[in-house]
Amino acid sequence: MSMSHEPSADFNPPTESATPRAESLGAWLACTRASHGAEPRDAARRLGLNPILIQAIENDDFERLGPPVFVRGYLSRYARFLELPESEVLDRYRQQVDTSREPPPLKVVHPRRRQTQVRDLRGLLYLLVVIGVGWTAVQNLGDLNPSRLSAWWASGHRDSATQPASSPMAVTTQTQYPFQPKSAETTSEPTPPPPAPTASEPAPAPRPEPDPASAVAQLAPPAPAIRPEPAPAVSAVTLATTATVSATVANNGDSSALDARSDARLMLQFSEDCWVEVKDAQGKVLANGLMKANTTHAIAGPAPFTVTLGNAPAARIALDDRLVDTAIYLPRRGTVSRFTLTPAP
Amino acid sequence: MFKWLRGKFSNDLSIDLGTANTLIYVRGGGIVLNEPSVVAINQDPVRGIRTIAAVGTDAKRMLGRTPNNLSTIRPLKDGVIADFTVTEKMLQHFIRKVHARKFFNPSPRVLISVPCGSTQVERRAIRESAMGAGARVVYLIPEPMAAAIGAGIPVEEARGSMVLDIGGGTSEVAVISLNGIVYAGAVRIGGDRFDEAIINYVRRNFGVLIGEPTAERIKHEIGSAYPTNEVHEIEIKGRNLAEGVPRSFTLNSNEILEALQEPLSGIVSAVKMALEATPPELAGDVAERGIVLTGGGALMRDIDKLLTEETGLNVIVAEDPLTCVARGGGRVLELIAKDERAIDAFAIE
């Protein structure tokens, strides 16, 4: 509905007797305002409304005024200002505009659906990985030994670059760790140790029986292996069980490559359980683990040997058939002793 | 499980559980029930068992005219449940009444508008009551929001709109923008307080005791909130307190205006407080568009003039203000039927 005239244009103000029914609501209101001698701007200022709203009312542009509930408000206000009957103005509005139609449907703006569902699962995956790693670590904690790891790092890992997997350093020792109640037997071959002649008993020593109670570490030296020489000083001691640990170093079976000091021999005898670690000159671990009481262990390898004893007073050591005075290595406090044995020239 | 099955044979309902009247809007069917929230209870004098004698309009006819074994109860007070069991029975009665099928007990989805000033316990009571009455799902939305939607205010716009809902027990004023309530305030003043004020005024000034229905009739016929040159009169009957006999006398609208001054000033204060607490941008929108009045109290003569005079703002009485809340809830139900998640934008809990 467009107005045929502008409110501010020159038009004849209608008299009170003018028939308002003959014209539109906006025109009627505009005429009445003009009859009062008021400009649209004045009316807007008096009503506290935007002049555009007054112009929209007088142009019958009710869509511009917003929802019908507010249009009725504006019309009531304007009718009061123009001293027109509110009810009649509102009735004219209802007749002119179809107010019975349904209001527009409600609109709800949902928050944007997050597209991070996979990202949400990622956290769960991280958690599962961490749990898995932790579980594996706990399961394998028994196999972890700091000294073993350091030995591996110092020797094994270093040599792994030069030695094949089937290195002659076949440390086929049966090792019992303090936290491993009973170790799995990992001996490579049940090669009987060479007979250990004793002074008191010239006959060859009886073949040691594999005693599960004793910590037996056997090394199957690849040929040519250095056979440990008889150790009369040690063999004089009668032992309940005898086990021989021999460690040899051979570089790809080439015995000639052995160091000049590789023939040093170390005999360890224990009156009580004792945790022992013996490293040779190259840092290789020749023996590592808990040695049972009343056992004797023979170790061969390049000297000097670095020895760590968990229960030093219980150990007797002979290096190249010479008894070592371990008393000088006893610690002031505790029983753990660390020292290096160098064979006499 | 059976609720789900029965739900297939039920209509979604929007209920305006008011202190004075209960209105029910059926999705797709409009307002189908508008009855007073009154229940008549019959108490068996021998066994002492209480049974529901009448609900709604029938019960309201009995109000103040009951024998000893019958009592009429208004189970809602100040917009919240005062008698849980009776409210449940009343809701059950209304829900069954709006369902034509009698084979299955209806189990509809129900949307109930609750006063925004209600506590969590009061809201829980309303929810439990509706569930006990057979509702399958109960949604609760704030009354001013429902009233604004029912009045046709574009609540989703980024513009502030103020709505004042004067109900039977409470008057709630809220500023709404972007489908949310920016400010809401409620005073426990409504139609009941108007009736009470009229009863007290008549007793104090005329020495005559009148009942609630008479006070309500006076309010409807000559109640006015703003002085005008046009004076209306009504002849009423009551019991003279001094003589103890029924007397007839005449009241005019100016006397009723005087009687209503206190509750009306409470409502005006609530609106002024809301305007003070409204953020400036929204206050500018309200100043331009005005305040929309809904609820039965909006029908009081010249209450819009009173508020305009007191606030200087335009005050608009919504079309059919009595049903605004129920219709607004119905529009939300229509929206939920298309988009289930839409209730999140309006629901209180």
Interface residues (C-beta under 8 A of the other chain):
Chain A: G48 L49 N50 G66 P67 P68 V69 F70 R72 G73 Y74 S76 R77 T99 P103 P104 P105 L106 K107 V108 V109 H110
Chain B: I149 A151 G152 I153 P154 V155 E156 N179 A287 E288 R289 G290 V292 G312 N314 V315 I316 A318 E319 R331 V332 E334 L335 D339 R341 A342 D344 A345
